[in-house]
């Protein structure tokens, strides 16, 4: 038995990019930042920010594109996936680790920023479709 489950709460680093696979299935991608604070050996408070590549399929992708914007906070639940692809310049294989979102909930906005509340508070669903294949990726 194995488990591949990720839960993140963070802020979008860019607006979601919505595109469509050749099959017509919508797919959105965006970066999500999570920040940890800790005290270093000198007793100074430090922050560390990690960036996560989020990919979401189907109706959820369209909702994310419509309601999520840079700076907005979101809850993301999904699984980790690493895919291999050939570099555009032909220099060899590259790897990209992504979170394939199965559930996304839209949370409060960026601190200090006025945010319009969505009429659809969450995007969730069980079946998110197949993982992206190299030939499905338009970039």
C-alpha positions in Angstrom: 0.0 0.0 0.0 1.1 3.6 -0.7 -0.2 7.1 -0.1 0.4 10.1 -2.3 -1.5 13.0 -0.8 -0.6 16.7 -0.5 -2.5 19.5 1.3 -1.3 23.1 0.8 -2.6 26.5 1.8 -0.8 29.3 0.1 -1.0 32.3 -2.1 -1.0 32.4 -5.9 2.2 33.7 -7.5 0.5 34.3 -10.8 -3.0 34.2 -12.4 -4.0 30.7 -13.5 -3.2 29.9 -17.1 -6.2 28.1 -18.7 -5.7 26.0 -21.8 -7.4 23.0 -23.5 -6.0 19.6 -24.3 -6.6 18.2 -27.8 -9.4 16.2 -26.3 -11.1 19.5 -25.3 -10.6 19.0 -21.6 -9.7 22.2 -19.7 -6.5 22.4 -17.7 -5.3 25.2 -15.6 -1.9 25.7 -14.0 -0.5 28.2 -11.5 2.2 28.7 -8.9 1.3 28.5 -5.2 3.7 29.9 -2.5 3.8 28.5 1.0 5.8 30.2 3.7 7.3 28.7 6.9 8.7 30.7 9.7 11.4 29.5 12.0 14.0 30.7 14.5 17.6 30.2 13.4 20.6 29.2 15.6 21.2 32.9 16.3 17.7 33.3 17.6 16.6 35.4 14.6 13.2 34.8 13.0 13.5 33.6 9.4 11.0 32.9 6.6 11.3 30.3 3.9 9.0 30.3 0.9 8.5 27.2 -1.3 6.8 27.4 -4.7 4.6 24.6 -5.9 3.4 24.0 -9.5 -0.4 23.3 -9.4 -2.3 21.6 -12.2 -6.0 21.2 -12.2 -8.4 19.7 -14.8 -12.0 19.9 -15.9 -14.6 22.2 -14.5 -12.3 23.0 -11.6 -9.8 24.4 -14.0 -12.4 26.8 -15.5 -13.5 27.9 -12.0 -9.9 28.5 -11.0 -9.3 30.6 -14.1 -12.4 32.6 -13.4 -12.0 33.2 -9.6 -8.4 32.9 -8.7 -5.9 35.7 -9.2 -2.4 36.5 -8.3 -2.1 37.0 -4.5 -5.3 35.1 -3.7 -5.1 32.5 -1.0 -6.2 28.9 -1.8 -6.4 25.5 -0.2 -5.2 22.7 -2.6 -5.5 19.0 -2.0 -4.0 16.6 -4.5 -1.1 14.3 -5.3 2.5 14.8 -6.3 3.5 13.9 -9.8 6.8 14.2 -11.6 6.9 14.2 -15.4 9.8 13.9 -17.8 10.0 15.9 -21.0 12.6 16.8 -23.6 14.0 20.3 -23.5 12.9 22.6 -26.3 16.5 23.3 -27.2 17.3 19.6 -27.5 19.7 19.7 -24.6 18.2 16.6 -22.9 15.6 15.5 -20.5 14.0 17.7 -17.9 11.8 16.9 -15.0 8.9 18.9 -13.5 7.3 18.1 -10.2 3.6 19.2 -9.9 0.7 18.9 -7.6 -2.3 17.4 -9.5 -5.2 19.1 -7.7 -8.2 17.0 -6.8 -9.8 19.7 -4.6 -9.4 23.4 -4.5 -11.1 25.8 -2.1 -10.8 29.6 -2.6 -9.9 31.4 0.6 -9.4 35.0 1.6 -7.6 37.5 -0.6 -4.1 38.9 -0.4 -3.5 40.9 2.8 -4.6 44.5 2.4 -6.0 43.9 -1.0 -9.7 44.2 -1.7 -11.0 41.0 -3.3 -14.3 40.3 -5.0 -15.9 37.2 -3.4 -16.7 34.5 -5.8 -20.2 33.2 -6.2 -18.7 29.7 -6.4 -16.8 29.2 -3.1 -15.0 26.0 -4.0 -14.0 23.7 -6.8 -13.9 20.1 -6.0 -14.4 16.8 -7.6 -13.1 13.3 -7.5 -12.1 12.4 -11.0 -9.7 14.9 -12.4 -8.8 13.0 -15.5 -5.5 11.6 -16.8 -2.1 13.1 -16.2 -0.7 15.3 -18.9 1.3 13.5 -21.5 4.2 15.2 -23.3 2.3 15.6 -26.6 -0.7 17.2 -24.6 1.5 20.0 -23.3 1.3 23.1 -25.6 4.6 24.6 -24.4 
